[in-house]
Amino acid sequence: NQKITILGKSLNAIDLPFLNRDLGWDFMRHYFNHQVLDVSSVVMSMIDMKLIPEECKSGSYLSQFLELGDVGHTALEDAIQTGEIYLKILSLNH
């Protein structure tokens, strides 16, 4: 039973309900149970720990803070930028 991690922004509010609806609860539970990483939650934790400014709650400000440019306006751009945000966040403490 191989598990795959889903990386995204605001997964609980947006993506997971659609994936559960479209792929079915049994499929999601089998492949993705407890295997999600929500960048929005990571960002909020970093704000709480005072590692990044509170203004980073805004996706636009977060992108500027991480020097990633403008927020994407398509699903593909958003997905790529989510990965870039996560990688940049990992490198902040190094």
C-alpha positions as CSV (number, residue, x, y, z in Angstrom):
1,N,0.0,0.0,0.0
2,Q,2.0,2.9,-1.3
3,K,1.2,6.4,0.1
4,I,1.5,9.5,-2.0
5,T,1.6,13.0,-0.4
6,I,-0.6,15.7,-1.8
7,L,1.1,19.2,-1.5
8,G,-1.1,22.2,-1.9
9,K,-2.5,25.5,-0.6
10,S,-5.7,25.5,1.4
11,L,-6.2,21.8,0.8
12,N,-8.9,21.3,3.4
13,A,-11.0,24.1,2.1
14,I,-10.7,23.6,-1.6
15,D,-8.9,20.6,-3.0
16,L,-9.7,17.7,-0.7
17,P,-13.5,18.1,-0.9
18,F,-13.3,18.0,-4.7
19,L,-10.9,15.1,-4.7
20,N,-13.1,13.1,-2.3
21,R,-16.1,13.9,-4.4
22,D,-14.5,13.1,-7.8
23,L,-12.2,10.1,-6.8
24,G,-14.3,8.8,-4.0
25,W,-13.7,8.5,-0.2
26,D,-12.3,4.9,-0.4
27,F,-9.7,5.8,-3.1
28,M,-8.6,8.9,-1.2
29,R,-8.4,7.0,2.1
30,H,-6.4,4.2,0.5
31,Y,-3.8,6.3,-1.2
32,F,-3.8,9.7,0.7
33,N,-4.9,9.0,4.3
34,H,-2.9,11.4,6.4
35,Q,-0.6,12.2,3.5
36,V,-1.4,15.8,2.8
37,L,0.8,18.8,3.3
38,D,-0.9,22.2,3.3
39,V,1.5,25.0,2.6
40,S,-1.1,27.5,4.1
41,S,-0.9,25.7,7.4
42,V,2.9,25.7,7.3
43,V,2.9,29.4,6.6
44,M,0.5,30.1,9.5
45,S,2.8,28.1,11.8
46,M,5.8,30.1,10.7
47,I,3.9,33.3,11.3
48,D,3.0,32.1,14.8
49,M,6.6,31.3,15.5
50,K,7.6,34.8,14.2
51,L,9.8,33.3,11.5
52,I,8.1,35.2,8.8
53,P,6.0,38.5,8.8
54,E,2.3,38.3,9.6
55,E,1.6,39.9,6.2
56,C,2.6,36.6,4.6
57,K,-1.0,35.4,5.3
58,S,-1.6,37.1,1.9
59,G,-0.5,34.9,-1.0
60,S,0.7,38.0,-2.9
61,Y,2.8,39.2,0.0
62,L,4.2,35.8,0.6
63,S,5.3,35.5,-3.0
64,Q,7.0,38.9,-2.8
65,F,8.6,38.0,0.5
66,L,10.0,34.8,-1.0
67,E,11.0,36.6,-4.1
68,L,8.9,34.4,-6.4
69,G,7.1,37.2,-8.4
70,D,3.4,37.5,-9.0
71,V,0.8,34.9,-7.9
72,G,-0.2,32.7,-10.8
73,H,-3.6,32.9,-12.4
74,T,-3.9,29.4,-13.8
75,A,-4.1,26.0,-12.0
76,L,-0.7,25.0,-13.4
77,E,1.0,28.2,-12.4
78,D,-0.5,28.0,-9.0
79,A,0.6,24.3,-8.6
80,I,4.2,25.2,-9.6
81,Q,4.3,28.2,-7.3
82,T,3.0,26.1,-4.4
83,G,5.9,23.8,-4.9
84,E,8.3,26.7,-5.1
85,I,6.9,28.3,-1.9
86,Y,7.4,25.0,-0.1
87,L,11.0,24.6,-1.2
88,K,11.7,28.3,-0.4
89,I,10.2,27.8,3.1
90,L,12.4,24.8,3.7
91,S,15.5,26.8,2.9
92,L,14.6,29.8,5.1
93,N,16.2,28.2,8.2
94,H,19.4,27.1,6.6
